[in-house]
Amino acid sequence: MKKIKELESSITGTASAIARVFSVVWPGHRGVIMAFLLIALLLSFVPFATSGAQALLINELLSVGKQGITIKIMWFLALMIGASFSYDLLSSLRILVNKKLWMNITEFFELVMLKKRSEIDVATYEDPKFHDLLGKASDKGLGPICNLVDNQFQQVTNVAQMVTAAIIFFVFDWRFFLLAILSAMPDFIVQLKYGKSSWDIWDEDSQTRRKYSSVRRHFMGVNNLTELKIFQNVTKFYNLVVNMYKTFNNKQRKLETSAFHWRLVSDVASMIFQAATYVWIIWLVTHGHLKIGTMTFLLSSLGRFQSALTGFFSNLAYQFEWSLYAKDIFKVLDTKPLIESPPNAIGVSCEEPPQIEFRNVSFAYPNSDKLILRDINLTISSGERLAIVGLNGAGKSTLIKLLMRFYDPTSGSILINGVDLKRLDREAWWSCIATLFQNYAEYNFPIREAIALGRSNGKGFLTKVVRCAKAVDAHSFIVNFKNRYDQMIGKEFDEGVNLSTGQSQKMALARSIYRDPRLMILDEPTASIDASAEAQIFEQLEAKAEGRTQIVISHRFSTVRRSNKICVIEGGTIAELGTHQKLMGDNKTYARLFKLQAKGYE
């Protein structure tokens, strides 16, 4: 009973996945799909026409003896050659249409997946369960989806050939049909059993595979590999790769060995039924009940029936395996963001710098009871420059994530110009903001385009690009490149250049300034920049601070002391708040850290 239920579940799940794939693919690819279907049907009938014409030709040759070539012989020969040529032509057309359909489906799902990835919010991406699902969906790529579609047309050919052969057998003797089914059944059972087992292993070891990919990356990049060598960790990481390979490959090896033994058993069973069929046909010929040509036609039809039936059952098993991988892709596509704009979201005006208020805000990450922030009460006035300082892990970056509405507070609220952030349109809110995180993105574009990406929905004026580059001291190195602002970033491109870490950070800063935001958030914005350049950059930022609220997270107190107000976060709470002079006078954590850093310069 359990096996029957598992089989029913397998069939239902596979059919559901196939239906889902075609419901998505059909609207935009009707023509190619219909052409493929027609070719698949024609390919199923032509081989019977060829073997039928061959059978008629053999019978006619045996009947005429030495009388010479007759009109019938010429007709049967022409029919056989024509059918054979048609099969070759249709096969070539099938390859062409198959490649077009494969490319169309790959392109379609690749774009759909990319669009979905862009829609999924940060909170979902940081969920370990979703990260694992995304890894499983990416491991096999789009192959399972394409295989499912292509396999359906193979099944059309298989079914049409089985039906045609079954009609022929029933006309001759129904027992042929029974023997053919019995000879194909063992292979189907083995394919179904081990197709699911193979996916179970892949699913079970998905996290190990992702860890393997992470470790393997250390052998790919020059920087990572250099550090492996210097720290003498090459052997350690290589052994990690070896052990992980063994972890997920040994299970697969054992499975394949077991599958091989059962396939041998199924092959023996199939051979017995086939042998019985061949003996019976030969007996009919030797006793005068069957002509030689008819015998060749029956044997050919029997071979095609067995091949089609075996292919049909094998494809069902493969479809089951592919459908399991495809389901992971659809689970990603069905993922709903944890944080969304409300149905009647309120728009945000970017004409003036926003006033921001954290009111009794506490926060714990999803699936965790540990509060990262507790009872945060903080007002950032319009146009104010606020610095946030604190030890690593104090909750500084988490505060910014809440302000960006990557997450919602566990309790309390964040008000923007007096309106709860949850009620605002997120896209409109983001259009007012420029954020430079510690792990900023790098873009392999020409420099002028890489900076202009700060506001990609506008025109990339070179004069504005140059002005922003000068503001962050990037102009000085850009003009030394061969192609200046048209210089391509990335050594992998023709005449491309690699930027240093400091140069990349200046580019990211220039991109933020190009955005001309009403709220600028800088998380360690000058960590990779020398002190002289840092001073110049912040002089420029202060000069252009009018009409902008600015939040800076930094461990450099030379940067922090320039702010109108400084917020010290300790253990998820606001420990100190005030100007540099006030906090130095309070002689608490801020003063202690400032003096420690100042002492380092003595």
N, C-alpha and C positions, 0 to 999 in steps of 0.2 A: 504493500500500500504506500509506504514511504517513497519507494522508487517511482511509483506511478505519479504521485503528487509532485515529485521533483521534475519528472519528465513534463508534466502538464505546465508547471511553472516555467521550465526552460522554453517550451514552445510558445507560451503566452508572452514571456519577456522578449523573446527573439522577434516575434511577430510585431510586438509593440514598438521595438526599436526600429525595425524596418519601416513600419508605417510612419514613424516620426521622421525618419530620414527623408522618405519620399514626399511627405507633406511639406517639408521645408525646401526640397530641391525642385519639385515639379513646377511651381509657378514661374520660375525664371528660366527653365531649361526644357520646356515641353517639346520643342522641335528635335533636339538631340536625343531625348529619351524615346520619342516615337520612332525615330530613324533606327535607333539601336534595337528597339523591340521588333521592328519589321525584319531587320537583318537576322536577329536571333531566331525568329520563326522560320525564315527561309533556309537558314543553315541547318535547321533540324530536319527539314524534308528532303533537301537535295541529296544527301548520302543514300537515302532509300531509293530515290530515282536512279542514282548511279548504279547501285547494286542490282536493282530491278532490271535495268537495261542490260546489264552484264549477264544476268541470269537468262533473260530472253535470248540474248546473242548466243550463249553456250548451248541452250536447248535447240536453237535453230541450226547451229553448226553441226550438232550431233545428228539432227534429223535429215539434213540434206546430204551428209556424207561427202562424196567426191563430186557432187553435181556442180560445184562452183559457187561463186558469190551470187546471192539472190538479192532482190530488192529489199526483202525483210532484213537481211543481214546488214545492208547498207544503212537502213533506217535505225536499227538497233545500235549499230556502231556510232552513228551520228548522235543519237540520244545519249549514249554513254559518254562520248567526248564532250558534248554540250553540257551535260550535268556536271562532269568533272571540272570543266572550265568555270562554270557558274559558281561552284564551291570555292575555287581559288579566288575568284573575283569578290565574292561575298566575304571571304575571310580577310582579304585586304581592306575592304570597306569597313569591316568590323574593327580592325586595328585602328584605322583612322578615326572612326566615330568614338571608339573607346578612349583614345588619347584625348580627344576633344572634351568628352564628358568628364574624364578624370581631371583635366586641367580646370574645367569650369567648376566642378565640385570643390576641388582643392582651393581655388581662388575664393569661391563663395564662403566656405566655412572658415578659411583663414581670416577673411575680412570680418565675418560675424564674430569670431573669437576675439579678434583684436578690438572690435567695437565693444564687446562685452567686458573685456579686461579694462577698457577705459571707463566703463560705467560702474564697475565694482568699486566700492569706497575703500578708503584706507583701513577702516576698522575691520572690514571683512578680510582684507589681505593679511592683516596681522593676526587673524584667527588661525591657530595651528591646524585645525581640522580642514579648513578651506585650503590652506597652503598644501596640505597633503593631497586633497582632491585635485587641485590644480596640477600638482606634479604628476599624478596618475594619468590625468587627461592629456598631459603634454608628452609623457614618455613614449607613447606609440604614435604620436602625431595624428594626422588625419587619415592615415592608412586604413583603419577599421571602417571609417565612414565610406571611403571610396570602395573598399572591398565589398561592403554590404550592398552598395548600388550595383557594382559590376556583377556580383554574384547572382543578383536577381535575374539578370539576362541569361546567365549560364543556366539558371534553373528553368527559365522559359524554354530554352533549347532542350534541356534534359527531359522536362515534362512532355513536350511535343514529341520527342523521339520515343519516349516510353509509350505514349498513347498510340502513336503510329505502329510501333512494333507489337503492342498488345492486340490491336485490331488484326494484324497479320497472323499472330499466333492463334487468336480465337477462331479465325477463319480456317486455320489448319488444324490445331488441336490445343485446347485450353491448358493441357498439362505442361506445355512449353512455358506458358506464362507463370505457372506456379513454381517451376524449377528455377526460372530466372530470378524471381523474387527471393527465393530461399538462398540462392548463391550470393546475393548482394547484402542480405540482412546482417551477417556477422560483422562486416566492416563498418557498417553504420553504428552498431552498438559500441564498438571500440572507439570510433571517432567522437561520439557523443560523450562517453565517459572521460576521455583524456583531454578533450577540448576544455571542459569545465575545470578539470584539475589544473591545467596549465594556467588558466586565469586566476584560480585561487592562490597559486604560488606567487604570481605577479602582484596580486592584491595584498597578500600577506607581507611581502618583502618590499612594498613600495617605499617605506621610509628608509630602509637600508639602501635602496637604489638612489634615493635622493642624497643621502649622506655620501654615497660613492661619488656622485656627480660633484658634490661640494669639494671633497678631498681631491678628486681628479683635476679640478680647475687649478690647483696649486702647481701642476706640472705644465699648464698651458701658457700662462702669462709670464713674461720675462721678470717682472718685479717679484711675483710670488716665488718663482723658481730660484731667483737670486737669493731671496731670504732663506729658502729651504737649504740652499748650499751653505750659506754663511753660518746658519745655526745648526748645520749638520743634521738636518731632519729628513733628508732625502730617503734614507733607508726606512725610517719610521713611517713616513707617509706611503712609501711603496708597499710596505707590509700591510698597512691599513687597507690599501686597494686590493691586495692579494686576498686578505681575509674576507673582505666584503664580497669579492668575486666568488670565493668558495661558498660563502653563506647562501647566496641565491642561485648559484649554478649547480651546486651539488644536489639540491632538491630537484632541479629540472633534469639533471642527468639520471637520477633514480627513476623519475617519472617516465622519461623516454625509454629507459631500459625495460621497465614494466610494460609500457605500451608496445614495445617491439615484440615481447613474448606473446602478448595477447593478439597482436596482428598476425603472427605466425599461425596461431590457432585459427583465427578467422580465415586466413588464406587457405589453410588445409580444408576447412569446412566448405568454403566456396569452390575449391577445386573438385571436391567430391560431387557436388551438384552439377558442376559444369561437365565433368567426365560422364556422368549418367546421361546428360542431354546429348552429348556427342555420340555416345554408343548407340543411343536410341535412333538418332538420325541416320547413322551409318547402316544400322539394321534395316531401316526402311528403304534405303537406296539398294542394298544388296538383295532385297526380296522384291524389287520392282515396284514398290509403292511410291517412289519418289524419283524425279528426274535429277540428273546431275546439276543442271542449271538452277533448278528450284532448291536443291540442297545448298548450293552456294548462297542463294538469296536468304534462305532461312538462317544459315550459319552467320551470315553478315548481319541480319536483323537481330539475331540473338546476341551477337557480340555488341551491337550498338545498344540494345536494350539493357544488357548487363552493365555496359560502360555508363549509360545514362542513369540507370538506377543507382549504381555505386556513386557516381558523381553527385546525384541528387542527395543521397543520404550523407555523403561526405561534406557537401556544401551546407547541409542543414547543421551539421556539427560545427563547421567553421563559422557559420552565421551566428550560432549561439555564442561562440568564443568572441567574435568581433562585436556582437551586440553588447556584451558586457563592457568592453572598452568604450564603445560608442555611448553607452549610458553615462559613463563618467563625463564625457564631453557635454552631454545634454544636462547633466547635473550642474556643470559650470554655467551653461547658458541659462539655466533656470534659477540661478542664484540671485536672490534679491538683496540689494544693499541694506545694511543695518541702519544707515543714516541717509535720509532723503529729505528733500524740500517738501513742506506740507502742500496739500492740494491748492489751497488759496494763499500761496506764499506772498509775502509783502516785498515789494521791490526796494532796492537800496540806492540812494543817491550818492554818487562819487564826487559831487561838486565840492564838498567840504570835508575836512578830516573828521573821522568819527570820534565820538566820545564812547568809551568802553567802561563797563562796570561789571566786575565779578561780585555776585551777591551770594554769600554763604555757599560757595561752590565746593563740593567734595566729589572725588572721582575714584573709582576702582575699575580696572580693565575688565571687559566681559569675562565671565567664568572665573572670576577671582573675587575674594572677599577683602583683599588687602587694599586699603585706601592709599592711593599715591598722593592725593591732595586732600586736605581737610580744612573745611570752613574758611575758604579763601574769600576775603573781602578786599577788593582793590578797585580804585577808580583811576582811569587814565583819561585825562582831559583832552579835548580836541586840540591837536597841534603839539601835544606834549612829547618830550623825549624821555622815555622810561628805560632804565637798565635793570636787568634781572640777573642776580648773581647767586651763587650757591655751589655747594660741592656736587660732584657727579652723583646722579641718582636722586637728587633732592626733589625733582618734579618740575624743573624749569621747562623742558621741551614738551612735557605733557600739558602744561598750562597753555602753550602755543597751539597744540593739537586741538584743545577744546575751543580756543578762540577761532581756529580755522574751521571748526565744526567737523573735524574728522571723527570726533566722538561727541556724545552729549554728556553733560554732567550727571553723576549718579544722584546728586541732590543739589539744590540751589539753581541759579540761573545766571546767564551771561546776557547783559543788555547792551545793545548797540543803538546809541541815540535814544535810549529809553525803551526800545523794543526788544523783546526776548529773541535771541539769536535763532531759536528753534522755529520762529515764525517767519524768518527771512528766507528769501530765495538765495540758495547757496551760490549759484553761478553769479548772480548779481553782486553778492558779497565778495566773492573771490575777485571779481573784476576791479574792485577797489584796492586790492592788496597785492603787494609783492613780498614773497617770502624766500629767504635764502637759508636753507638748512645746512647743517654740518656736512651731510652727505648730499651735496648738490649734484645735479645732472650735468653731463658734458655732452656737447653736440658736435658731431663731425660734419660741419657745414663750413662754407666760407665765413670768415670772421664777421663780416657785415651782417650776414644772415643769422649767425649764432647770437649776436647781440640783439638784433631786431626781433628775435623770438620772444623778447620780453612783452611785446604786444603784437602778436602775430595777426590779429584781425585788422591791423592798420597798415599803412604803407611804411616800408622800411627806408626812411630818408637817411642818406649817408651823413648829412650834416648833423643830424641828431645822434646817429651812431658814434660819430667821432667825438661829439661833445660828451657823451656818456663814458666813452673810453678814456678821455682825458680826465674826467672827474675821479676815476679810480686808478689813475696812473697806468692804464693799459696801453695808451697811445704810444708811449715811449718804446715798447717792444714790438708793437704791431708795425710801426713804420720801418723797422729793420728787416722785416720779412720781404722776400722777393716780390710778392704780389700784394703787399700791404693789406688793405681791408678786403681784398678778394682772395687772400691766402686761404687755402683749404686746410682745415684742421684734421689731423690723422695721417700717420705715416703710411697706412695701408692704401692711401689714395695717391695718384700721380701728383708729384710736387707737394704732397702734404707734409705738415710739420706736427710734431708732438709738443704740446705745451707743458711747461713745468707745473708743479702743483700750485705754486704761487700765481703763475700766469692764469691758470684755469680758474682760480678763485677770483681774480680780478675780472675775468670775463663774466663770471656768474654775477658779480656785483654790478658790472656795467649793464647786464641784462635786466637786473632788478630796477636800476635807475631809469633805464629806457622805458620801463612800464609806466613811469610817472604815477605812482600809486598815491592814494590818500592815506594808506596805512602801510608802512614798511616794517617788516619783521626780519631781523638779522640774527641768526643763531650762530655764534662764533664766526663772524663774517671775515675776520682778518687773521685767522689762526695760522695760515700758511704764508703770511705776508710780513716782510721785514718791518721793523719799528718806524723807519723813516717814511716808507710808503703808507703805513697805517695812519700816521699823523696827517699826511697829506689828504688821504681819503676821507678821514673824518672831518677835516676842515671843510672839504667840499660838501660833505653830507650836511654839515651844520649850516653852511651857506645856502643850501637849497632846501632847508628844513621847513621853510614857511609853507603853509598849506598842506602839511603832512604830519600825521602822528607816527612816531617812530619807537619801536621796541627793539632793544638790543640785549642779547644774551651773550655774555663774554666772561672769560676768566682774566682778561687783561684790564687791570684797573686804570691804566692810562686812557683806555677807551671809555670805561664805565663812568669816571669822574666828570666827564663832559655832559652827562645827562641832567635833565631838570630834576629827576627823581630816581632814586635807586631802591629797588625792592630786593631784600635778602630772603631767600627761601631755605628753610631748614626742616628736614623731615616732613615735607609736604605742607608746611604752614608758613605764613609770612612772619618771620622773626624780627625784621627791621624794615623800616620804610622812611625815606627822607632824602635830603640832599647829601652830597658828599661831606660837606662841612658838619652837618648835623650828626651823621653816622660816625664820623671820626670823633666828634665830641662825646658821643654815647659810649665809645670805647668798648664795643662788643665784637661780634663775629666779623663784621665788615672791617672795622679798624684793625683787628688782628690779622686778617688776610691781606689787607692793603700794606701793612707794615712788613709782613713776611715777604711780599713780592717786592716791595721797595728795597728791602735789605739785600735781595738777590742782585740788585743792580749796583750795590755799593762796591 
